[in-house]
Amino acid sequence: MKDPAALENGPSSGTKMEMYSRLIANGDAPVGVEAYFAREGVDPLRHAFERKPSVHAGMGGMPIATAEAARKLESLRQMPRSGKTAAYIHIPFCRTHCLYCGFFNRRHDPELASAYARSVVAELAMCADDPAVNSGPVHCLYIGGGTPSDLEPEDLAAILRAARRYMPLANDCEITVEARVHGFDDDRIEACLAGGANRFSLGVQSFGTALRQQLGRLASRDEIVERLTRLASYDQAAVVIDLIYGLPGQTLRDWEEDIATFLEIGIDGVDLYQLNVFKGSPLMTAIERGSLPKAADVPEQAEMFARGVELMRAARFSRLSISHWGRSTRERNLYNLLVKGRGHCLAAGAGAGGNLFDHFMFNDNDVERYMAAVAAGEKPVAMMAAPPKDVWLNKGITAGLERLSLDLRSLGRDVGRDLEQVYGRLLAQWESAGLLRQTDGWIELTLAGQFWEVNLAQFMIDFFKRFGALTEDTHAVQ
């Protein structure tokens, strides 16, 4: 085995490429390449890797100091944007803290929530004349949380009106309001529809009443079915839900019944998500204390994933991403697809995350500090990261694999590298392990590869960062 550091400090890039190619041909790649390999001789769906490294593949980036971040953001705000653009508005309040949630911020307080809604409107107005905002259409808007549907009807309507007034929403803009079944009454639904919402996303997680309530969800199965049926009856917006597999005490039969109930209701789409037990979350604490059974392990979750795919295919749903399924062309899932690709994301609200010109940023998540900053006429950015040099490669990988296949040859042309050569041995090993198939420069994920997609995306990003320079023959990735 050769030390990659020795190659880095040795001959010119052209010679390094030739040396690396010979190493691959001889089966003697640099030390560490095997760390990205999948297990062989096992069921790849259940055992290709020991675990998943994260919920989403991380792209990296260099943190920018807070004072400098404010100045950088002011500069970015003056730059006209182009290309696909999403927008995100964050509502940080929840009536309860669901055990599985690692993102709880503030318990709902009606008076504070109304004042907060006014601050969101003020932030949108403050940025309306920015070239980064008004220079091109916004193709999707997602109002998430937290629990946006906990806001009073007039506050929901005010935020939606402000979004339409202060952002150049495209004629076909997908406008999503995230909601919780409990408390999402007709007045709130109608306020959202009057404000232009054309998509509702509800976090059902499971229809099983006992399973839901042990996790802090309030509505029963019958209440959920009634409210979803009522929401769909307006026939003015797509209605989609989240379901989670791998919950404590959830059996494969429970999971099948959840999907069957969804199919019976007849709404437009569903996300089938794997449970992630966040360190320090109430769910992990409850499991550690023995008040809840353990969550499903990775092989059990893999079986649930595969069964979900089987049932959705049998129902003839369209596969829009690894997790998301649509009944018809009414459901597009634009926001989730755009934010994982190369587009911009305009952000408003405490804790909202966005992306401008490949700079990732988050607003201050403290509600009072956020409101004070907006009142002072300041954009309340709390964190920003400059893009890594390989950002377009990274985004191309994540966006492609999220849709189950990747045109590696075309991506290579985009970034000026022969990616088939860069990833040759790694992809060959993954293909041998049963995670993907390669055809004419395309990577297509198998069922097992789909379950382990986050591993493959993260490992491809990390692999290039570590070994890409060894195969560089012309110039760095832009």
N, C-alpha and C positions, 0 to 999 in steps of 0.2 A: 504493500500500500504506500502511496505517495502522500506527502504532506501538502495540502493545497496552498498553504502559506508559502512554501518553497516555490511553487509555480508562480504565485502572484508576484514574487520579488525577482523572478528570473527573466526569461526572454520576453521579446515583444509580443503583442497580443496575437499576431498572426501565428507565431511559433507556438504560443500557449494553446491556441485552438488546435493545432496539429497534434501537440502532445496530449491534450485532453482526449481528442478523437482516438488516438492510439490506445490510451488507457481504457476507454470504453470498449474498444474492439477486443482488447486483451482481458476484459472482465476485471480490470484493476483500476476502478474509479477512485477519486480522492477519498481520503478518510472522512467518514461522516455521511456519505451519500446513502448508505444503507439505513441510516437512522430514519429516512423517509419511506422506507419500503413497508409494504403490507405483509402480514403473515401469509405464508403459503401452506398448502396442505390442510387447511381448515375451511369451515363454512365461511365464506367472505362476508355474508350478510351479518352474521352474528359476531365474528371474531377477527375480522381483517385488522383491526387495531384494538388496543386495550381500552381506549376511551376517546372522546371527542375533546379537542383542545379548547374550544370556546363555543359560544352560541353562533357567532358569525365570524367569518374570516376577517382578521384585522389587517389593515393596510399599512400601518406604521405612520411615521411622520415625526417631525421635529417640533416639540412644544415651543411655543412663543411666549415669552414673559408677559405677564398681565398688562403692564403699561404699554409695551410694544404692541400687544395684540389689539388694543384699542386704536392705536395709530394705524396699524395694518388694516384693520377693518374699515376705517374711514377711507383709506386708499382704495380698497376693493369695492366699496359702495359707489365709487365714482367711475367704475369701469363698466361699460356696456357689455352685457352678456349675450350669448347666442347658444343655440342648441336646446335640447330638452331641459325643462325646469320643473321641479316640484316645489311645493311650499308646505311647511309644517307649523301648526299652532298648538302649543302645549297648554293643557289645563291640568294643574297638578293636584287637584283635590279628589279625595275618595271618602265615601261614607264609612267604609270598613277597610281593614288591611288584610287582603287575601293572603293566606299562608305561603303560597308559592311565589308571591311577587317580591322581587328584589328591588323595586323602584318606587316604593311608597314614599310620598313626600309629606303631604299635609292632610289632616282630617277635614272633611268638608265643614265650612262655616258659611252660611248663606250671605251674611253681610260682607265678609271678607271676599267671598267669591264674586260678588257683584262689583266690588271695588276693583278686584283683579281684572274682571272682564273689561272694565273701562280703561285700565292700563294697557291691555292688549290692543284695544282699539286705538289708543294713543300711540302705541309703538308702530302699528301699521301705518297710521297717518304720518308719523315722523319720517318714515322711510319711503313714502310714496313717490317722491321726486328723485330718488336715487337712480342713476343710470343702471345700476345693477338690478333694480326692481322693475323699472318701467320700460326697459329697452326691448322687451320681447315677451311673447305669451308665456303664461304659467299653465302647464298642462295638467297638473293635478294638485289638489289641496287636501291635506289630511289634518283634521282636528282631533288630536289624540290626548292621552293622559296616562295616569290619572283617569278620571271619569267625566268627560265633557257633558254627558247627559245628566249629571247632577246639577248643572247650572240651571237657573231659572229660565223659563221660556224666553223672556225678553232679553236676557243676557246672551243666550244662544243666537237669537235673531240678530242682535247688535253686532256680534263678532262676525257672523256670516255676511251681513250687509257691509261691514267695514272691509272684509276681505275682497268683496266684489268691487267696492269703490276704490280701494287703494292699491290693488294688485291687478295687473292686466290678465285676468283669467281668460283662457282660450274659450272659444264658443263650445267646444266639446270637453271642457275641463271636468275631470272626475273630482267631485267634491264629497269627501268622506267625513262623516261624523262618527266617532267611536262612542259606543254606548254600552250600558249595562242594563240587563233586562229589568232589574228591580228599580222602580221609580221612573222608568222611561214611559211616561203617560202620553195620552193623545195630545195634550197641549204642547209638550216638548217636541213630539214628532212633527206636529203641524208647524211649529216655529222653525224647525230645521228645514222643512220642505219649502216654506214661504221664503226662507233665506237662500234657497238655491241648492240645498244638499241633494245629491242624486245617488248617494251610496251610504249605507249604514253598515258598520262593522260592530258586531256584538260579541263580547267575550263570554261565550256560554261555558266553555271548557269541558263540561260533562252535563248530560241531561239527568243523571242519577241524583235524586234528591239527597240521599244520605251522603253520597260521595261529595257533592257540592257543598253541603252545609258544614262538613268537617273541615273544609278548606276556607271557610269564611264567606262563601257565596250564599245569598239570602233567598233567592227565588227557588220554588219547587219546580219539578219537571212540568207539571200542568201549567204553572204560571208562565214558564218559558215558552211552551208551545203556543199558548194563547197569545202572548205578546208578539212573538215572531209572525204568527198568522195574521194578527191585526196589522202589524207593520207592513207586511207584504200586500195586504188588501188595498192599501193606498195606490199601489201600482205606479208609483212615481219615482222610485229609486231602487237600485240594486240592494239586496239584503244579503249580507254574508256573516258567517260566524267563525269563531275559533273553537276547535276541539283539541284537547290535550290527551296524549296517550302516555302511560307510564306512571299515573298518579298512585299514591299510596292506597293499597287495597283494591285497585282497579284490576279486573281480570280481562282476559282476551274477550270473553263473552260480553262483559260490560262495554268494551270498546266497540264491538260489533253492533251492539244495541244503540250506542250513541250515533254511529254512522247511519244505521237504519232509521232512527228517528229523524235525523236531518233529511234524509232522502224522502221520507213521508211528508214532511212539511212543505217541500217544494220550493224552497228559497234558492237564491241565485249562486251562492258560492260558499266554500268552506276552506279554512286552513286547518290542516292536520299537523299539529305541532308536537314535538317531543318535549316532555317535561325536563326542565333544568332546575336542579336543586341548588340555589345560590348559597354560598357560604355566608353564615350569619343571618339568613332569612328565618322568619318564624317557622317555615316548613322544616328546615333543617333542625332547628331547635326542638320542634315537636317530635321529629323522628328520633333524634338523639335521646330525648327524655322517655321515649317509649309510648307516648300518648297517641302516636300514629304509627301504623306499620311502615316498613321500609318501602321506598319507591321501587318500581321495577328496575332491574339491572339492565345493562346495555343489551345483552342477548334477548331479553324479554321485550325490550323496547323495539329491537330490530324486527321481532316477529309481529308486533303490533303495527309497525310501519308497513311491512309487507302486506299484511292483511288489509290495511287501509287502502293501499294502492290497488289491490285486487278488487275490493268492493267498489271503488270509485270508477275503475275501468269498466266493471260489469254494468254500472249504471250509465255508462257512456258520457261521463263528464270529461271536459277538456282539461288537460294538464297545463297550467299556466306557469308553474314553477315547481321546485322540489316539493313544497308543502301545499300549494294552493290549487284549487280545482274550481272550474266554472261550469255552470249548467248550460249557459248559452252565451251569445256574443254580448249580452247586456253587461256581464261581469268582465272587467278588463284587468283589475288588480294593478293599475298603472303606478300608483305611488310606490308600492313595495318593489316593483321592478326597476323604476327609474332611480331610486335612491341607492341601489346596488350597482348602478352603472356609472356612466361618465357625465351625467347631467349635474346641474346646480340644484341646491335645495335652500330656499329662503326660509328663515326660521323666526318665529315670534313667540313670546311667552317665557315664563320662568323655567329654566332647564331645557328649553328647546334646543335641539341640535340641528345644524345646517352645514352647507358646503357651498362656498363660492370660489370659483376658479381653483378647485382642488384643495382649498384650505378648509379644514374641518374646524368647527367652532361650536361652543355651547354658551347659551345665556346663563347668567347667574341663576341657580335653582332656589335661592332663598327668596320667598315671595315678597317679603318686606323690602329687601335690598333691591330686588327687581323693580318694584313699584316706585321706589324712591328714585332710581336711576332714570326711569322713563319720565317721571314728573320733572326731572332736571333737564330733560331733552337729550339724554345720553342713551346710546345703544348699550344695553347691559351685558356685553360680552364678558365672560369669566374665564374662558379657556379657548385657545386656538392652537392648531398644529399646522406647520408648513408641510406641503406634500412631499413625500419621498420622491426621489428622482425617477423611480419606476412606477409612478402612480397610475399611468394609463395602462401599463401592462397589468398591474394588480386589479384595476377595475375591470379590464377585459376578461380576466380570469374569473372573477367573482360573478360578473354579470352572465357570462356564458354558462358556467357550471350551474348557476341558479336555475337556468332553463334546460338543464339536463344534457347539454352538448356544447362543445366549444370548437370554433373554427380556428385551430391553432395556426394554421398556415397564413390565414388572413390577418390574424392578430400579430403575427410575426412581421408581416409587411407593414402594418400600422406603426410598429415600434422600431423597425429597422433591424430586426434580428431573426436569425434562423432558429425559431423556437423548437422546431422538430428535432434539430440537432442538440440544442441546449438540454431539452427534457428527454432525449431519446431513451437512455437507460432506465430512467425513473418510470416513464410511461410504459415501457416494455414490461417492467416488473409488475406494475399495477394491472396491466392486461393479463399477464400470466396468473396473477392472484385472483382474477375474476371481477375486477372493479370497473373496467371500461373496455371499449373496443375502439380500434383506430382504423379509419378508412380515408384515404386521400386527404390527409391533413386534418381531418375531423376527429375529435374525441367524443364518443357517446358513452354516457354512464350506464352501466348495468343497474339492475335493482339494488344490488349491494353497493355499488358506487354512489347511487342516489342517497342511500342512508348515510354514507360516510362522506357526503359532499363537502362538508365544512373542513374535514381533514385534508381532502385532496386540494381544495382551494388554498388553505393555509400553507400546506406543505409546498405547493407550487410557488407561492409568493416567497416563502422562506428559502426554498431551494435556489431560486434565481438570485436572491440577495446574497447568498453564500457562494454559489458556484457560477453564476452567470458570467462574471468577468473572465473566467477561464476559457470561455468559448466566444468571447467578443472578437469579431473580425473587422468591424467597420467603425462603429461609434456607439456611445452609450445610449441606453433607452431614453427617449425624450420624456 
